[in-house]
Amino acid sequence: MTNSKICVYYSSDYAGIDFDGGGFYYGYETTKCNLCGEIDCADCTEKNDYEPEWCFVASDRNTDIITPKSELGCKNENAVENLLYGIAVYMESI
Ligand SMILES: [Zn+2]
């Protein structure tokens, strides 16, 4: 078995792992607007100078399951730590 398709990446504002058939991500690229409830809402951000909530995304070939940071339970802002919380929450849910 080879792990050549596994890719881990992280910075200060995102973290993720991709693998054959899916991946996990946490960070600024997927957000939830808590004013209107939309994912990746641009309108409220522009109108209200509002910072939407960063999200965790669990992906397989067909589906993205999106969980906002407030539902992960991680008290810190660290992207890698939030990613790990997200993977745990996802694994608990399946
Ligand atoms: Zn909005």
PDB file of the backbone (N, CA, C, O) and the ligand in Angstrom, with CONECT records:
HET     ZN  A 101       1
ATOM      1  N   MET A   1       0.853  -1.198   0.000  1.00  0.00           N
ATOM      2  CA  MET A   1       0.000   0.000   0.000  1.00  0.00           C
ATOM      3  C   MET A   1       0.884   1.241   0.000  1.00  0.00           C
ATOM      4  O   MET A   1       1.834   1.349   0.775  1.00  0.00           O
ATOM      5  N   THR A   2       0.554   2.160  -0.873  1.00  0.00           N
ATOM      6  CA  THR A   2       1.326   3.388  -0.948  1.00  0.00           C
ATOM      7  C   THR A   2       0.496   4.556  -0.433  1.00  0.00           C
ATOM      8  O   THR A   2      -0.728   4.556  -0.564  1.00  0.00           O
ATOM      9  N   ASN A   3       1.150   5.538   0.145  1.00  0.00           N
ATOM     10  CA  ASN A   3       0.424   6.718   0.613  1.00  0.00           C
ATOM     11  C   ASN A   3       0.777   7.934  -0.242  1.00  0.00           C
ATOM     12  O   ASN A   3       0.684   9.074   0.215  1.00  0.00           O
ATOM     13  N   SER A   4       1.184   7.680  -1.491  1.00  0.00           N
ATOM     14  CA  SER A   4       1.669   8.767  -2.334  1.00  0.00           C
ATOM     15  C   SER A   4       0.587   9.775  -2.687  1.00  0.00           C
ATOM     16  O   SER A   4       0.897  10.885  -3.120  1.00  0.00           O
ATOM     17  N   LYS A   5      -0.691   9.403  -2.507  1.00  0.00           N
ATOM     18  CA  LYS A   5      -1.766  10.326  -2.853  1.00  0.00           C
ATOM     19  C   LYS A   5      -2.213  11.160  -1.662  1.00  0.00           C
ATOM     20  O   LYS A   5      -3.137  11.964  -1.791  1.00  0.00           O
ATOM     21  N   ILE A   6      -1.590  10.992  -0.525  1.00  0.00           N
ATOM     22  CA  ILE A   6      -1.959  11.774   0.650  1.00  0.00           C
ATOM     23  C   ILE A   6      -1.170  13.078   0.650  1.00  0.00           C
ATOM     24  O   ILE A   6       0.054  13.086   0.520  1.00  0.00           O
ATOM     25  N   CYS A   7      -1.902  14.177   0.797  1.00  0.00           N
ATOM     26  CA  CYS A   7      -1.270  15.493   0.807  1.00  0.00           C
ATOM     27  C   CYS A   7      -1.764  16.286   2.013  1.00  0.00           C
ATOM     28  O   CYS A   7      -2.961  16.535   2.150  1.00  0.00           O
ATOM     29  N   VAL A   8      -0.847  16.676   2.876  1.00  0.00           N
ATOM     30  CA  VAL A   8      -1.172  17.509   4.036  1.00  0.00           C
ATOM     31  C   VAL A   8      -0.678  18.924   3.766  1.00  0.00           C
ATOM     32  O   VAL A   8       0.436  19.115   3.278  1.00  0.00           O
ATOM     33  N   TYR A   9      -1.505  19.916   4.084  1.00  0.00           N
ATOM     34  CA  TYR A   9      -1.101  21.304   3.865  1.00  0.00           C
ATOM     35  C   TYR A   9      -1.675  22.178   4.974  1.00  0.00           C
ATOM     36  O   TYR A   9      -2.758  21.896   5.488  1.00  0.00           O
ATOM     37  N   TYR A  10      -0.969  23.220   5.340  1.00  0.00           N
ATOM     38  CA  TYR A  10      -1.490  24.124   6.366  1.00  0.00           C
ATOM     39  C   TYR A  10      -0.737  25.443   6.337  1.00  0.00           C
ATOM     40  O   TYR A  10       0.416  25.530   5.913  1.00  0.00           O
ATOM     41  N   SER A  11      -1.438  26.457   6.805  1.00  0.00           N
ATOM     42  CA  SER A  11      -0.861  27.771   6.990  1.00  0.00           C
ATOM     43  C   SER A  11      -1.540  28.390   8.205  1.00  0.00           C
ATOM     44  O   SER A  11      -2.170  27.675   8.985  1.00  0.00           O
ATOM     45  N   SER A  12      -1.426  29.706   8.381  1.00  0.00           N
ATOM     46  CA  SER A  12      -2.043  30.315   9.559  1.00  0.00           C
ATOM     47  C   SER A  12      -3.562  30.376   9.450  1.00  0.00           C
ATOM     48  O   SER A  12      -4.252  30.416  10.469  1.00  0.00           O
ATOM     49  N   ASP A  13      -4.098  30.384   8.217  1.00  0.00           N
ATOM     50  CA  ASP A  13      -5.544  30.557   8.064  1.00  0.00           C
ATOM     51  C   ASP A  13      -6.238  29.397   7.346  1.00  0.00           C
ATOM     52  O   ASP A  13      -7.392  29.533   6.938  1.00  0.00           O
ATOM     53  N   TYR A  14      -5.564  28.274   7.186  1.00  0.00           N
ATOM     54  CA  TYR A  14      -6.202  27.073   6.659  1.00  0.00           C
ATOM     55  C   TYR A  14      -5.361  25.863   6.989  1.00  0.00           C
ATOM     56  O   TYR A  14      -4.170  25.979   7.277  1.00  0.00           O
ATOM     57  N   ALA A  15      -6.001  24.676   6.944  1.00  0.00           N
ATOM     58  CA  ALA A  15      -5.289  23.415   7.089  1.00  0.00           C
ATOM     59  C   ALA A  15      -6.118  22.343   6.423  1.00  0.00           C
ATOM     60  O   ALA A  15      -7.346  22.424   6.399  1.00  0.00           O
ATOM     61  N   GLY A  16      -5.445  21.327   5.874  1.00  0.00           N
ATOM     62  CA  GLY A  16      -6.206  20.278   5.222  1.00  0.00           C
ATOM     63  C   GLY A  16      -5.380  19.051   4.949  1.00  0.00           C
ATOM     64  O   GLY A  16      -4.154  19.052   5.052  1.00  0.00           O
ATOM     65  N   ILE A  17      -6.096  18.001   4.596  1.00  0.00           N
ATOM     66  CA  ILE A  17      -5.462  16.770   4.127  1.00  0.00           C
ATOM     67  C   ILE A  17      -6.313  16.222   2.987  1.00  0.00           C
ATOM     68  O   ILE A  17      -7.526  16.067   3.128  1.00  0.00           O
ATOM     69  N   ASP A  18      -5.675  15.933   1.864  1.00  0.00           N
ATOM     70  CA  ASP A  18      -6.347  15.325   0.719  1.00  0.00           C
ATOM     71  C   ASP A  18      -5.823  13.903   0.558  1.00  0.00           C
ATOM     72  O   ASP A  18      -4.649  13.621   0.798  1.00  0.00           O
ATOM     73  N   PHE A  19      -6.721  13.017   0.145  1.00  0.00           N
ATOM     74  CA  PHE A  19      -6.338  11.626  -0.096  1.00  0.00           C
ATOM     75  C   PHE A  19      -7.197  11.079  -1.217  1.00  0.00           C
ATOM     76  O   PHE A  19      -8.149  11.724  -1.658  1.00  0.00           O
ATOM     77  N   ASP A  20      -6.858   9.899  -1.667  1.00  0.00           N
ATOM     78  CA  ASP A  20      -7.597   9.299  -2.770  1.00  0.00           C
ATOM     79  C   ASP A  20      -9.061   9.124  -2.363  1.00  0.00           C
ATOM     80  O   ASP A  20      -9.371   8.313  -1.490  1.00  0.00           O
ATOM     81  N   GLY A  21      -9.946   9.873  -2.986  1.00  0.00           N
ATOM     82  CA  GLY A  21     -11.362   9.731  -2.700  1.00  0.00           C
ATOM     83  C   GLY A  21     -11.949  10.771  -1.781  1.00  0.00           C
ATOM     84  O   GLY A  21     -13.157  10.760  -1.540  1.00  0.00           O
ATOM     85  N   GLY A  22     -11.131  11.680  -1.254  1.00  0.00           N
ATOM     86  CA  GLY A  22     -11.714  12.686  -0.378  1.00  0.00           C
ATOM     87  C   GLY A  22     -10.697  13.574   0.287  1.00  0.00           C
ATOM     88  O   GLY A  22      -9.535  13.647  -0.114  1.00  0.00           O
ATOM     89  N   GLY A  23     -11.174  14.255   1.327  1.00  0.00           N
ATOM     90  CA  GLY A  23     -10.283  15.135   2.050  1.00  0.00           C
ATOM     91  C   GLY A  23     -10.991  15.838   3.186  1.00  0.00           C
ATOM     92  O   GLY A  23     -12.216  15.802   3.299  1.00  0.00           O
ATOM     93  N   PHE A  24     -10.194  16.480   4.028  1.00  0.00           N
ATOM     94  CA  PHE A  24     -10.705  17.312   5.114  1.00  0.00           C
ATOM     95  C   PHE A  24     -10.033  18.671   5.013  1.00  0.00           C
ATOM     96  O   PHE A  24      -8.861  18.781   4.652  1.00  0.00           O
ATOM     97  N   TYR A  25     -10.803  19.707   5.339  1.00  0.00           N
ATOM     98  CA  TYR A  25     -10.284  21.074   5.235  1.00  0.00           C
ATOM     99  C   TYR A  25     -10.854  21.920   6.358  1.00  0.00           C
ATOM    100  O   TYR A  25     -12.008  21.741   6.746  1.00  0.00           O
ATOM    101  N   TYR A  26     -10.067  22.829   6.876  1.00  0.00           N
ATOM    102  CA  TYR A  26     -10.583  23.870   7.770  1.00  0.00           C
ATOM    103  C   TYR A  26      -9.943  25.195   7.384  1.00  0.00           C
ATOM    104  O   TYR A  26      -8.738  25.257   7.137  1.00  0.00           O
ATOM    105  N   GLY A  27     -10.744  26.254   7.332  1.00  0.00           N
ATOM    106  CA  GLY A  27     -10.136  27.551   7.091  1.00  0.00           C
ATOM    107  C   GLY A  27     -11.051  28.559   6.446  1.00  0.00           C
ATOM    108  O   GLY A  27     -12.269  28.387   6.396  1.00  0.00           O
ATOM    109  N   TYR A  28     -10.436  29.613   5.954  1.00  0.00           N
ATOM    110  CA  TYR A  28     -11.154  30.792   5.478  1.00  0.00           C
ATOM    111  C   TYR A  28     -11.864  30.590   4.140  1.00  0.00           C
ATOM    112  O   TYR A  28     -12.744  31.375   3.789  1.00  0.00           O
ATOM    113  N   GLU A  29     -11.491  29.538   3.380  1.00  0.00           N
ATOM    114  CA  GLU A  29     -12.039  29.395   2.028  1.00  0.00           C
ATOM    115  C   GLU A  29     -13.492  28.941   2.018  1.00  0.00           C
ATOM    116  O   GLU A  29     -14.198  29.152   1.031  1.00  0.00           O
ATOM    117  N   THR A  30     -13.950  28.318   3.108  1.00  0.00           N
ATOM    118  CA  THR A  30     -15.363  27.976   3.242  1.00  0.00           C
ATOM    119  C   THR A  30     -15.873  28.617   4.516  1.00  0.00           C
ATOM    120  O   THR A  30     -15.377  28.335   5.606  1.00  0.00           O
ATOM    121  N   THR A  31     -16.878  29.490   4.372  1.00  0.00           N
ATOM    122  CA  THR A  31     -17.377  30.225   5.532  1.00  0.00           C
ATOM    123  C   THR A  31     -18.885  30.104   5.631  1.00  0.00           C
ATOM    124  O   THR A  31     -19.578  29.848   4.647  1.00  0.00           O
ATOM    125  N   LYS A  32     -19.383  30.299   6.873  1.00  0.00           N
ATOM    126  CA  LYS A  32     -20.818  30.367   7.089  1.00  0.00           C
ATOM    127  C   LYS A  32     -21.170  31.757   7.591  1.00  0.00           C
ATOM    128  O   LYS A  32     -20.591  32.252   8.557  1.00  0.00           O
ATOM    129  N   CYS A  33     -22.134  32.380   6.914  1.00  0.00           N
ATOM    130  CA  CYS A  33     -22.620  33.694   7.316  1.00  0.00           C
ATOM    131  C   CYS A  33     -23.662  33.504   8.405  1.00  0.00           C
ATOM    132  O   CYS A  33     -24.686  32.859   8.178  1.00  0.00           O
ATOM    133  N   ASN A  34     -23.412  34.060   9.590  1.00  0.00           N
ATOM    134  CA  ASN A  34     -24.377  33.915  10.680  1.00  0.00           C
ATOM    135  C   ASN A  34     -25.427  35.022  10.674  1.00  0.00           C
ATOM    136  O   ASN A  34     -26.255  35.102  11.581  1.00  0.00           O
ATOM    137  N   LEU A  35     -25.392  35.875   9.649  1.00  0.00           N
ATOM    138  CA  LEU A  35     -26.461  36.857   9.478  1.00  0.00           C
ATOM    139  C   LEU A  35     -27.594  36.278   8.634  1.00  0.00           C
ATOM    140  O   LEU A  35     -28.768  36.441   8.967  1.00  0.00           O
ATOM    141  N   CYS A  36     -27.235  35.592   7.526  1.00  0.00           N
ATOM    142  CA  CYS A  36     -28.266  35.031   6.646  1.00  0.00           C
ATOM    143  C   CYS A  36     -28.253  33.503   6.615  1.00  0.00           C
ATOM    144  O   CYS A  36     -29.185  32.891   6.094  1.00  0.00           O
ATOM    145  N   GLY A  37     -27.216  32.885   7.162  1.00  0.00           N
ATOM    146  CA  GLY A  37     -27.161  31.436   7.217  1.00  0.00           C
ATOM    147  C   GLY A  37     -26.555  30.773   5.999  1.00  0.00           C
ATOM    148  O   GLY A  37     -26.438  29.548   5.957  1.00  0.00           O
ATOM    149  N   GLU A  38     -26.165  31.563   4.998  1.00  0.00           N
ATOM    150  CA  GLU A  38     -25.635  30.998   3.761  1.00  0.00           C
ATOM    151  C   GLU A  38     -24.166  30.587   3.929  1.00  0.00           C
ATOM    152  O   GLU A  38     -23.434  31.132   4.755  1.00  0.00           O
ATOM    153  N   ILE A  39     -23.764  29.598   3.108  1.00  0.00           N
ATOM    154  CA  ILE A  39     -22.359  29.231   3.001  1.00  0.00           C
ATOM    155  C   ILE A  39     -21.727  30.127   1.933  1.00  0.00           C
ATOM    156  O   ILE A  39     -22.308  30.343   0.870  1.00  0.00           O
ATOM    157  N   ASP A  40     -20.553  30.636   2.223  1.00  0.00           N
ATOM    158  CA  ASP A  40     -19.798  31.493   1.295  1.00  0.00           C
ATOM    159  C   ASP A  40     -20.622  32.702   0.824  1.00  0.00           C
ATOM    160  O   ASP A  40     -20.615  33.045  -0.358  1.00  0.00           O
ATOM    161  N   CYS A  41     -21.320  33.333   1.752  1.00  0.00           N
ATOM    162  CA  CYS A  41     -22.092  34.543   1.468  1.00  0.00           C
ATOM    163  C   CYS A  41     -21.138  35.721   1.288  1.00  0.00           C
ATOM    164  O   CYS A  41     -20.256  35.947   2.117  1.00  0.00           O
ATOM    165  N   ALA A  42     -21.316  36.455   0.220  1.00  0.00           N
ATOM    166  CA  ALA A  42     -20.494  37.649   0.012  1.00  0.00           C
ATOM    167  C   ALA A  42     -21.262  38.918   0.345  1.00  0.00           C
ATOM    168  O   ALA A  42     -20.662  39.919   0.739  1.00  0.00           O
ATOM    169  N   ASP A  43     -22.591  38.890   0.189  1.00  0.00           N
ATOM    170  CA  ASP A  43     -23.406  40.097   0.341  1.00  0.00           C
ATOM    171  C   ASP A  43     -23.287  40.705   1.734  1.00  0.00           C
ATOM    172  O   ASP A  43     -23.010  41.897   1.868  1.00  0.00           O
ATOM    173  N   CYS A  44     -23.495  39.897   2.771  1.00  0.00           N
ATOM    174  CA  CYS A  44     -23.493  40.429   4.136  1.00  0.00           C
ATOM    175  C   CYS A  44     -22.120  40.970   4.501  1.00  0.00           C
ATOM    176  O   CYS A  44     -22.002  41.983   5.190  1.00  0.00           O
ATOM    177  N   THR A  45     -21.084  40.285   4.032  1.00  0.00           N
ATOM    178  CA  THR A  45     -19.730  40.722   4.324  1.00  0.00           C
ATOM    179  C   THR A  45     -19.488  42.116   3.776  1.00  0.00           C
ATOM    180  O   THR A  45     -18.896  42.964   4.445  1.00  0.00           O
ATOM    181  N   GLU A  46     -19.952  42.351   2.544  1.00  0.00           N
ATOM    182  CA  GLU A  46     -19.763  43.661   1.914  1.00  0.00           C
ATOM    183  C   GLU A  46     -20.617  44.739   2.564  1.00  0.00           C
ATOM    184  O   GLU A  46     -20.151  45.851   2.809  1.00  0.00           O
ATOM    185  N   LYS A  47     -21.877  44.397   2.843  1.00  0.00           N
ATOM    186  CA  LYS A  47     -22.815  45.409   3.353  1.00  0.00           C
ATOM    187  C   LYS A  47     -22.530  45.782   4.805  1.00  0.00           C
ATOM    188  O   LYS A  47     -22.660  46.943   5.192  1.00  0.00           O
ATOM    189  N   ASN A  48     -22.145  44.804   5.591  1.00  0.00           N
ATOM    190  CA  ASN A  48     -22.118  45.013   7.045  1.00  0.00           C
ATOM    191  C   ASN A  48     -20.719  44.954   7.643  1.00  0.00           C
ATOM    192  O   ASN A  48     -20.565  44.980   8.864  1.00  0.00           O
ATOM    193  N   ASP A  49     -19.692  44.873   6.789  1.00  0.00           N
ATOM    194  CA  ASP A  49     -18.339  44.753   7.298  1.00  0.00           C
ATOM    195  C   ASP A  49     -18.271  43.617   8.328  1.00  0.00           C
ATOM    196  O   ASP A  49     -17.739  43.767   9.428  1.00  0.00           O
ATOM    197  N   TYR A  50     -18.825  42.493   7.922  1.00  0.00           N
ATOM    198  CA  TYR A  50     -19.034  41.359   8.825  1.00  0.00           C
ATOM    199  C   TYR A  50     -18.068  40.233   8.472  1.00  0.00           C
ATOM    200  O   TYR A  50     -17.841  39.948   7.296  1.00  0.00           O
ATOM    201  N   GLU A  51     -17.508  39.603   9.483  1.00  0.00           N
ATOM    202  CA  GLU A  51     -16.567  38.502   9.282  1.00  0.00           C
ATOM    203  C   GLU A  51     -17.297  37.174   9.460  1.00  0.00           C
ATOM    204  O   GLU A  51     -17.653  36.822  10.584  1.00  0.00           O
ATOM    205  N   PRO A  52     -17.532  36.423   8.369  1.00  0.00           N
ATOM    206  CA  PRO A  52     -18.237  35.152   8.519  1.00  0.00           C
ATOM    207  C   PRO A  52     -17.378  34.106   9.225  1.00  0.00           C
ATOM    208  O   PRO A  52     -16.160  34.245   9.339  1.00  0.00           O
ATOM    209  N   GLU A  53     -18.039  33.076   9.685  1.00  0.00           N
ATOM    210  CA  GLU A  53     -17.389  32.035  10.480  1.00  0.00           C
ATOM    211  C   GLU A  53     -16.658  31.041   9.577  1.00  0.00           C
ATOM    212  O   GLU A  53     -17.222  30.577   8.586  1.00  0.00           O
ATOM    213  N   TRP A  54     -15.430  30.716   9.905  1.00  0.00           N
ATOM    214  CA  TRP A  54     -14.701  29.712   9.131  1.00  0.00           C
ATOM    215  C   TRP A  54     -15.297  28.337   9.394  1.00  0.00           C
ATOM    216  O   TRP A  54     -15.889  28.089  10.445  1.00  0.00           O
ATOM    217  N   CYS A  55     -15.129  27.439   8.410  1.00  0.00           N
ATOM    218  CA  CYS A  55     -15.780  26.135   8.484  1.00  0.00           C
ATOM    219  C   CYS A  55     -14.804  24.978   8.286  1.00  0.00           C
ATOM    220  O   CYS A  55     -13.725  25.123   7.710  1.00  0.00           O
ATOM    221  N   PHE A  56     -15.231  23.838   8.787  1.00  0.00           N
ATOM    222  CA  PHE A  56     -14.587  22.557   8.521  1.00  0.00           C
ATOM    223  C   PHE A  56     -15.376  21.864   7.415  1.00  0.00           C
ATOM    224  O   PHE A  56     -16.606  21.894   7.424  1.00  0.00           O
ATOM    225  N   VAL A  57     -14.678  21.236   6.455  1.00  0.00           N
ATOM    226  CA  VAL A  57     -15.329  20.540   5.356  1.00  0.00           C
ATOM    227  C   VAL A  57     -14.796  19.120   5.266  1.00  0.00           C
ATOM    228  O   VAL A  57     -13.590  18.906   5.144  1.00  0.00           O
ATOM    229  N   ALA A  58     -15.705  18.149   5.328  1.00  0.00           N
ATOM    230  CA  ALA A  58     -15.365  16.746   5.084  1.00  0.00           C
ATOM    231  C   ALA A  58     -15.880  16.391   3.703  1.00  0.00           C
ATOM    232  O   ALA A  58     -17.076  16.518   3.443  1.00  0.00           O
ATOM    233  N   SER A  59     -15.002  15.948   2.808  1.00  0.00           N
ATOM    234  CA  SER A  59     -15.377  15.693   1.421  1.00  0.00           C
ATOM    235  C   SER A  59     -15.096  14.257   1.019  1.00  0.00           C
ATOM    236  O   SER A  59     -14.046  13.698   1.335  1.00  0.00           O
ATOM    237  N   ASP A  60     -16.068  13.666   0.305  1.00  0.00           N
ATOM    238  CA  ASP A  60     -15.751  12.452  -0.436  1.00  0.00           C
ATOM    239  C   ASP A  60     -16.055  12.734  -1.908  1.00  0.00           C
ATOM    240  O   ASP A  60     -16.190  13.896  -2.290  1.00  0.00           O
ATOM    241  N   ARG A  61     -16.163  11.720  -2.722  1.00  0.00           N
ATOM    242  CA  ARG A  61     -16.304  11.974  -4.160  1.00  0.00           C
ATOM    243  C   ARG A  61     -17.597  12.705  -4.494  1.00  0.00           C
ATOM    244  O   ARG A  61     -17.669  13.397  -5.510  1.00  0.00           O
ATOM    245  N   ASN A  62     -18.615  12.562  -3.655  1.00  0.00           N
ATOM    246  CA  ASN A  62     -19.939  13.091  -3.988  1.00  0.00           C
ATOM    247  C   ASN A  62     -20.412  14.232  -3.105  1.00  0.00           C
ATOM    248  O   ASN A  62     -21.259  15.019  -3.527  1.00  0.00           O
ATOM    249  N   THR A  63     -19.904  14.340  -1.923  1.00  0.00           N
ATOM    250  CA  THR A  63     -20.531  15.193  -0.922  1.00  0.00           C
ATOM    251  C   THR A  63     -19.511  16.025  -0.162  1.00  0.00           C
ATOM    252  O   THR A  63     -18.397  15.577   0.107  1.00  0.00           O
ATOM    253  N   ASP A  64     -19.914  17.253   0.181  1.00  0.00           N
ATOM    254  CA  ASP A  64     -19.177  18.053   1.145  1.00  0.00           C
ATOM    255  C   ASP A  64     -20.055  18.227   2.381  1.00  0.00           C
ATOM    256  O   ASP A  64     -21.184  18.708   2.281  1.00  0.00           O
ATOM    257  N   ILE A  65     -19.545  17.841   3.531  1.00  0.00           N
ATOM    258  CA  ILE A  65     -20.255  18.078   4.789  1.00  0.00           C
ATOM    259  C   ILE A  65     -19.552  19.247   5.468  1.00  0.00           C
ATOM    260  O   ILE A  65     -18.375  19.163   5.818  1.00  0.00           O
ATOM    261  N   ILE A  66     -20.298  20.344   5.649  1.00  0.00           N
ATOM    262  CA  ILE A  66     -19.713  21.592   6.138  1.00  0.00           C
ATOM    263  C   ILE A  66     -20.157  21.836   7.576  1.00  0.00           C
ATOM    264  O   ILE A  66     -21.350  21.801   7.879  1.00  0.00           O
ATOM    265  N   THR A  67     -19.192  22.084   8.458  1.00  0.00           N
ATOM    266  CA  THR A  67     -19.470  22.337   9.871  1.00  0.00           C
ATOM    267  C   THR A  67     -18.792  23.630  10.285  1.00  0.00           C
ATOM    268  O   THR A  67     -17.571  23.736  10.164  1.00  0.00           O
ATOM    269  N   PRO A  68     -19.539  24.623  10.771  1.00  0.00           N
ATOM    270  CA  PRO A  68     -18.907  25.869  11.211  1.00  0.00           C
ATOM    271  C   PRO A  68     -18.093  25.682  12.487  1.00  0.00           C
ATOM    272  O   PRO A  68     -18.355  24.776  13.278  1.00  0.00           O
ATOM    273  N   LYS A  69     -17.109  26.547  12.672  1.00  0.00           N
ATOM    274  CA  LYS A  69     -16.196  26.431  13.811  1.00  0.00           C
ATOM    275  C   LYS A  69     -16.928  26.339  15.145  1.00  0.00           C
ATOM    276  O   LYS A  69     -16.503  25.598  16.031  1.00  0.00           O
ATOM    277  N   SER A  70     -18.029  27.085  15.300  1.00  0.00           N
ATOM    278  CA  SER A  70     -18.739  27.104  16.582  1.00  0.00           C
ATOM    279  C   SER A  70     -19.300  25.738  16.956  1.00  0.00           C
ATOM    280  O   SER A  70     -19.629  25.504  18.119  1.00  0.00           O
ATOM    281  N   GLU A  71     -19.412  24.827  15.977  1.00  0.00           N
ATOM    282  CA  GLU A  71     -19.938  23.491  16.257  1.00  0.00           C
ATOM    283  C   GLU A  71     -18.831  22.450  16.407  1.00  0.00           C
ATOM    284  O   GLU A  71     -19.118  21.277  16.643  1.00  0.00           O
ATOM    285  N   LEU A  72     -17.566  22.867  16.272  1.00  0.00           N
ATOM    286  CA  LEU A  72     -16.458  21.907  16.374  1.00  0.00           C
ATOM    287  C   LEU A  72     -16.033  21.675  17.822  1.00  0.00           C
ATOM    288  O   LEU A  72     -15.578  20.584  18.166  1.00  0.00           O
ATOM    289  N   GLY A  73     -16.177  22.682  18.664  1.00  0.00           N
ATOM    290  CA  GLY A  73     -15.788  22.548  20.062  1.00  0.00           C
ATOM    291  C   GLY A  73     -14.358  22.937  20.359  1.00  0.00           C
ATOM    292  O   GLY A  73     -13.912  22.827  21.501  1.00  0.00           O
ATOM    293  N   CYS A  74     -13.630  23.391  19.352  1.00  0.00           N
ATOM    294  CA  CYS A  74     -12.237  23.786  19.552  1.00  0.00           C
ATOM    295  C   CYS A  74     -12.192  25.233  20.057  1.00  0.00           C
ATOM    296  O   CYS A  74     -12.749  26.136  19.433  1.00  0.00           O
ATOM    297  N   LYS A  75     -11.524  25.436  21.188  1.00  0.00           N
ATOM    298  CA  LYS A  75     -11.497  26.775  21.785  1.00  0.00           C
ATOM    299  C   LYS A  75     -10.413  27.659  21.177  1.00  0.00           C
ATOM    300  O   LYS A  75     -10.436  28.876  21.365  1.00  0.00           O
ATOM    301  N   ASN A  76      -9.483  27.080  20.468  1.00  0.00           N
ATOM    302  CA  ASN A  76      -8.368  27.851  19.916  1.00  0.00           C
ATOM    303  C   ASN A  76      -8.614  28.228  18.456  1.00  0.00           C
ATOM    304  O   ASN A  76      -9.480  27.659  17.793  1.00  0.00           O
ATOM    305  N   GLU A  77      -7.842  29.190  17.971  1.00  0.00           N
ATOM    306  CA  GLU A  77      -7.968  29.647  16.592  1.00  0.00           C
ATOM    307  C   GLU A  77      -7.057  28.868  15.640  1.00  0.00           C
ATOM    308  O   GLU A  77      -7.220  28.964  14.423  1.00  0.00           O
ATOM    309  N   ASN A  78      -6.124  28.117  16.159  1.00  0.00           N
ATOM    310  CA  ASN A  78      -5.144  27.401  15.352  1.00  0.00           C
ATOM    311  C   ASN A  78      -5.826  26.527  14.298  1.00  0.00           C
ATOM    312  O   ASN A  78      -6.679  25.704  14.629  1.00  0.00           O
ATOM    313  N   ALA A  79      -5.451  26.706  13.039  1.00  0.00           N
ATOM    314  CA  ALA A  79      -6.139  26.027  11.941  1.00  0.00           C
ATOM    315  C   ALA A  79      -5.966  24.510  12.002  1.00  0.00           C
ATOM    316  O   ALA A  79      -6.920  23.767  11.771  1.00  0.00           O
ATOM    317  N   VAL A  80      -4.755  24.048  12.311  1.00  0.00           N
ATOM    318  CA  VAL A  80      -4.515  22.605  12.357  1.00  0.00           C
ATOM    319  C   VAL A  80      -5.335  21.981  13.489  1.00  0.00           C
ATOM    320  O   VAL A  80      -5.901  20.899  13.332  1.00  0.00           O
ATOM    321  N   GLU A  81      -5.391  22.674  14.629  1.00  0.00           N
ATOM    322  CA  GLU A  81      -6.158  22.146  15.760  1.00  0.00           C
ATOM    323  C   GLU A  81      -7.646  22.056  15.417  1.00  0.00           C
ATOM    324  O   GLU A  81      -8.310  21.083  15.776  1.00  0.00           O
ATOM    325  N   ASN A  82      -8.168  23.070  14.723  1.00  0.00           N
ATOM    326  CA  ASN A  82      -9.568  23.035  14.301  1.00  0.00           C
ATOM    327  C   ASN A  82      -9.815  21.929  13.284  1.00  0.00           C
ATOM    328  O   ASN A  82     -10.866  21.288  13.301  1.00  0.00           O
ATOM    329  N   LEU A  83      -8.843  21.707  12.394  1.00  0.00           N
ATOM    330  CA  LEU A  83      -8.956  20.598  11.441  1.00  0.00           C
ATOM    331  C   LEU A  83      -9.067  19.265  12.182  1.00  0.00           C
ATOM    332  O   LEU A  83      -9.901  18.427  11.839  1.00  0.00           O
ATOM    333  N   LEU A  84      -8.233  19.076  13.186  1.00  0.00           N
ATOM    334  CA  LEU A  84      -8.249  17.814  13.938  1.00  0.00           C
ATOM    335  C   LEU A  84      -9.567  17.648  14.694  1.00  0.00           C
ATOM    336  O   LEU A  84     -10.121  16.549  14.734  1.00  0.00           O
ATOM    337  N   TYR A  85     -10.072  18.727  15.293  1.00  0.00           N
ATOM    338  CA  TYR A  85     -11.390  18.674  15.932  1.00  0.00           C
ATOM    339  C   TYR A  85     -12.452  18.283  14.907  1.00  0.00           C
ATOM    340  O   TYR A  85     -13.329  17.466  15.185  1.00  0.00           O
ATOM    341  N   GLY A  86     -12.358  18.882  13.715  1.00  0.00           N
ATOM    342  CA  GLY A  86     -13.341  18.590  12.684  1.00  0.00           C
ATOM    343  C   GLY A  86     -13.327  17.129  12.286  1.00  0.00           C
ATOM    344  O   GLY A  86     -14.381  16.519  12.103  1.00  0.00           O
ATOM    345  N   ILE A  87     -12.131  16.561  12.151  1.00  0.00           N
ATOM    346  CA  ILE A  87     -12.038  15.134  11.787  1.00  0.00           C
ATOM    347  C   ILE A  87     -12.654  14.281  12.890  1.00  0.00           C
ATOM    348  O   ILE A  87     -13.343  13.303  12.601  1.00  0.00           O
ATOM    349  N   ALA A  88     -12.416  14.640  14.146  1.00  0.00           N
ATOM    350  CA  ALA A  88     -12.984  13.881  15.267  1.00  0.00           C
ATOM    351  C   ALA A  88     -14.504  13.981  15.267  1.00  0.00           C
ATOM    352  O   ALA A  88     -15.190  12.974  15.441  1.00  0.00           O
ATOM    353  N   VAL A  89     -15.044  15.201  15.072  1.00  0.00           N
ATOM    354  CA  VAL A  89     -16.498  15.384  15.050  1.00  0.00           C
ATOM    355  C   VAL A  89     -17.110  14.581  13.903  1.00  0.00           C
ATOM    356  O   VAL A  89     -18.161  13.956  14.049  1.00  0.00           O
ATOM    357  N   TYR A  90     -16.421  14.616  12.752  1.00  0.00           N
ATOM    358  CA  TYR A  90     -16.912  13.852  11.605  1.00  0.00           C
ATOM    359  C   TYR A  90     -16.904  12.346  11.894  1.00  0.00           C
ATOM    360  O   TYR A  90     -17.874  11.649  11.599  1.00  0.00           O
ATOM    361  N   MET A  91     -15.809  11.850  12.472  1.00  0.00           N
ATOM    362  CA  MET A  91     -15.704  10.415  12.742  1.00  0.00           C
ATOM    363  C   MET A  91     -16.742   9.978  13.785  1.00  0.00           C
ATOM    364  O   MET A  91     -17.261   8.863  13.722  1.00  0.00           O
ATOM    365  N   GLU A  92     -17.035  10.859  14.734  1.00  0.00           N
ATOM    366  CA  GLU A  92     -18.071  10.534  15.724  1.00  0.00           C
ATOM    367  C   GLU A  92     -19.455  10.441  15.077  1.00  0.00           C
ATOM    368  O   GLU A  92     -20.342   9.750  15.577  1.00  0.00           O
ATOM    369  N   SER A  93     -19.622  11.155  13.950  1.00  0.00           N
ATOM    370  CA  SER A  93     -20.953  11.260  13.347  1.00  0.00           C
ATOM    371  C   SER A  93     -21.252  10.119  12.385  1.00  0.00           C
ATOM    372  O   SER A  93     -22.408   9.938  12.001  1.00  0.00           O
ATOM    373  N   ILE A  94     -20.247   9.342  11.982  1.00  0.00           N
ATOM    374  CA  ILE A  94     -20.508   8.300  10.970  1.00  0.00           C
ATOM    375  C   ILE A  94     -20.603   6.924  11.610  1.00  0.00           C
ATOM    376  O   ILE A  94     -20.818   5.932  10.912  1.00  0.00           O
TER     377      ILE A  94
HETATM  378 ZN    ZN A 101     -25.017  36.492   4.567  1.00  0.00          ZN2+
END
